[in-house]
Amino acid sequence: MKRFLKYSVVLLILLSACKQSLKLSHTEHSHYELKSGREDSLTSATISPYKNKIDAQMNEVIAMCDSTLTKDGYESTLANFVMQAMDHFVAEKSPNYQGKSIAIVNRGGLRINLPKGEISVRTIYELMPFDNNIVILTISGKALKEALVSFGENGKLFSNNIAFYLDKKNPINIQVFGKDWNENENYIIITTDYLANGGDNCFFFENPLKSESTGVKLRDAIIDYCKYLTNLNKRIVPYKNGRITVSK
């Protein structure tokens, strides 16, 4: 046993003596160019047909606008236009809700003002770059009132087919399709999945009585509406119907 321990100690000493200590003495840096003229030309030649096709689609003029539409104010000409597109979508795709649905959008979702003159597909992508789908909700009268209170508090929501008086940011004398708002009545809302899922603090859309996904992007509905107007030889005309009055 003692001999075994003796040999073990000797072996450890030898191994320690043989262990090498490695140190970095110098470094060499090399730069490799990942692109070459030939590769760039080949990539460009490959991509060019697709890019040209996409550019042609994006630059297609689909409507003419009489005057700039903005998202400013309690009643926004831009929001009114977008909600017209949503109403048109309902009429075309869900006619059972036609004349019964209330379109709601948020100011932050409208990224640019709509310029006067030619409106291209690219313009609508700039207006609505998000892939938000249209959804149709059935909510209680109480939830609708909460939505309008939110509108009054921060001015971020816009409602079509609703008229009311905003008294110190509190909506009163609410009319829905020309009838008095009723807490016990259910209402049909057309909006985006972003807002329907509670985005932008839309807590009032939580637990709707019914929710229907259309699978159609709001952006595409706007593009279709632009083409619809053009086919009828109509232009985009900014409008306000005075449905919202504000106390001074």
Secondary structure as UniProt FT lines:
FT   HELIX           2..18
FT   HELIX           37..58
FT   STRAND          61..65
FT   HELIX           77..93
FT   HELIX           95..97
FT   TURN            98..100
FT   STRAND          101..106
FT   HELIX           107..109
FT   STRAND          117..120
FT   HELIX           121..127
FT   STRAND          133..140
FT   HELIX           141..154
FT   STRAND          157..159
FT   STRAND          162..167
FT   TURN            168..169
FT   STRAND          170..176
FT   TURN            177..178
FT   STRAND          179..180
FT   TURN            183..184
FT   STRAND          186..192
FT   HELIX           193..196
FT   TURN            197..198
FT   HELIX           199..201
FT   HELIX           203..205
FT   STRAND          210..217
FT   HELIX           218..231
FT   TURN            232..233
FT   STRAND          244..246
//
